[in-house]
Amino acid sequence: MTKENLILLADAYKYSHHKLYIPGTQHIYSYLESRGGKFNETVFYGLQYFLKEYLEGVVFTKEKLDEAATTLQEVFGRDDVFDRSRFEYIINKHGGKLPVRIKAAPEGTVVPVRNVLMTIENTDPECFWLTNFLETLLMQVWYPCTVATLSREIRKVVKHYYEATVSEAAYAGMDFVLNDFGFRGASSVESAGIGGSAHLVSFSGSDTIAGSMLAKRYYNAPTAPGLSIPATEHSIVTLLGEAGELEIFKHVLNTFPTGTIACVSDSYNIFRACEEYWGTELKEQILSRQGTLVIRPDSGDPVKTLLKVFEILMNKFGYTINEKGYKVLPPQVRVIQGDGISYSSIPPIFEALKQAGISAENLVLGMGGALLQRVNRDTQEFALKCAYAEVNGQGIKVQKTPVEMDANGNLQTSFKKSKAGKLKLVKDNGSFKTVGAEEAPELDDVLVTVFENGHLTQTWSFDEVRKAAAL
């Protein structure tokens, strides 16, 4: 399959920069950081995909240059912006491979915000303009980093309630508490793959197969890291109308007499479905199964609905009290909430269960648009900025320090203040911090060279990523 034309994967204004950099510019060094945002630490994940998919090997060719020249002439309507000789130089001198060096934190590393995560610099003085030309594409690493961060933060919440209400013997179920339902809500197949794989760094439940495929192709996952189960949707359950719902439920149980299966049960009346159908008519069949029926409410207030559903199910199926004093349904019955799930709605749900004496192991979650789509570059305030340059052989520390006015008219230094000079990420007494490249010589740079002159120099497997990001 033909890859995208990298010559065209930049913001249009960047094609003028080779002229706008001051004459004598030879070297541009830039860095990526999460400047703050919703969470105080960020999972670094996803760069390896972009390097393999877009930057590795021969990426500039005469054919792609011809295509770009035509398109950019149309874009600018003038011939003094795009300079094809800049790209011809790379084709002729470097065989179409990128003369840049990229260093980055090992994938899966969890780094506090306001620290360097990645650096990029040109390795050929003639290609000083290339460093920030690649910003447009490389900046998109914000997306897998943010989804991986969000998913991991939710795991923290789940872990808190598991430790409070679940027997240690059942902790393995934590891997499947948050399930990715986001494929249909993603903006593209590529987004679903990138974001879906990022979710799988912290959880194993997913209906977004594209995430598993990306992990296998780009992170050497030996098998699909995202696991799923048979499940119904409303088109199945409503096929015989309201009067036929019980018959459909019987068919579901008969079709998969063993193993785990989920069935949406709110097509007409979730409480009747739990009490009269699942809890009465089909009770004995459910309790005799070698497997679990996962009942899914899909509308209404999540907290109120779940509390009522669990009240009915525990009244009908009974429950045990675990070692921490919380109620647990028989292993043949569980509940999944897939409607209205977000980072903000999850804690109140689990807290309500805890207050009602219900163990968190009774419930799993499905999260869609709020997982893969309701994030943006500002969620963790990602930015890529120049920090060092060489002009006419002279090294220069480069920095922006904007003065901004707040809502009260007061002047203050902006959070957008950037770092200056060549940087390294170090771990000092167990904590990450960013220092100048020549500072703290006794501390090793956590950043490693992952790409140089067209070649990947370091890769990580998906298992390694998961281990690095584990709580």
C-alpha positions, 0 to 999 in steps of 0.5 A: 500500500502506498504511504502518504506523501510526507512532503505534503504532511506539514502545515502549509505555512512551513514551506516558507520557513527555509527562507524565513530562518535567519541566513546562516542557520545550520542547526535546529533542535526542538523538544516535545513536552506535555505542559500540564493539563487534566492529569499531572503525568503523561504516558509516552506512547505512540511515537514508534507507530509514526516513525515506522508508518511515515518516517522510516526508510526512503520517504522522499522520491522524485515522483512524490516531489513532482506531486507535491510541487503541483499541489503546493503551486495550487495552494500558494498560487505563487512560485517563490514559496516552495523550493523543490531543491531543498527536497532534491538535496535530500533525495540526492545526498541522503537517498530520500531518507531523513537526515534527522535524529530523534531521541525519546523516552522509552515507550510506556514511560510515565513522566510528570508534566512539564518534562521533555519527552522527545527531541528532534534535530537535523544531522545535516546543516543544509537541512536545518529547516527539516526539524520543525517541518516534521512538527506537524506530523510528530505532534500527533503523538499527543493523541496516543499519549493522551488516550494512554494517559486517560486509560491509565488514570481510569485504571487508578480509579478502578484500582482504588475501588478494587483495593477497597471492596474486592478480594485479592483473589479477584484482582485479575478482573481489573484488566477487563473493567474498562472496555473500549467501545470507541471504534464507531465514535472515532474520527477515522480508522487510523484514529481507532487503531492508534487510540485503541492500542493506547487504551490497551496499554492499561486494559485488555477489554476492547471491541476495537480490533484496529487497536490490536492490529496496530499493536501487532504490526507496529509493536510486535504484539504476538497475539491480539492484546485486546480481548472481547466476548459475544454480545448482543445489540438492540437490533437482535433483542428487539427483533420479535418486539416487546412480547418476544424479548424473553424468547430472544433472551432464551435464544441468546443463552441457548446459542452460547451455553458456555463462556461469557456473553453479554446481553443488552437488556434495556430495550423495553424495561431493564427492571422487568428484564432483570426481575421477571426474565433473567431473575425468574424465568431464566434463573436456573438456566443461568445458574447452571451455565459454565460461564457468565451472563453480563447484563447490560443496561444502556439508558437512564441515570447510571448510578440510579439504574445500576443500584436498582439493577443490583438490588433486583439481581441480588434479591433474585440470584443471591450473593456472598459477602467477600473478605472485605465485607462487600456483596458479590453476585454468583459468578454466573451473573455480572453487569456492564455499564456502557452508557454515559461512561467517562473519566468524571462519571466512573468514580461516582458509580463505584462510590455509589456501589461501595456505599451500597455494600456492593463489590466493584467486581460485580461491574465492568464498563464500556467507554466509547467517544469519551475514551477515543474522541473526547480528547484533544491536544490541550487535554495534556497541553502538548507542544513542540518548541525549538530550544537550541540552534546554531547560526554561523557556527554559534550555538544559541539557546532559544526560548519563548517567554510570553507575557500574558494578561489574565481576566483581571487585566494582570500581567503574568508569565504564560504557562507557554514559556518554553525550555532553553538549550539542549535537554535531557530527562533524568531520574534523580532519587526516583523522580523525573526532571528535565535538565540541560544536556551538560548538567548532572553528568552523573545522571544518565539521560532517560531519552534514547535515540530512536531514529537517525538518518532514516533508520529506527535505532530502538524499538519496544514491544507492546509487552514492554510498553505495558510493563513500563506503564503498569501502576 
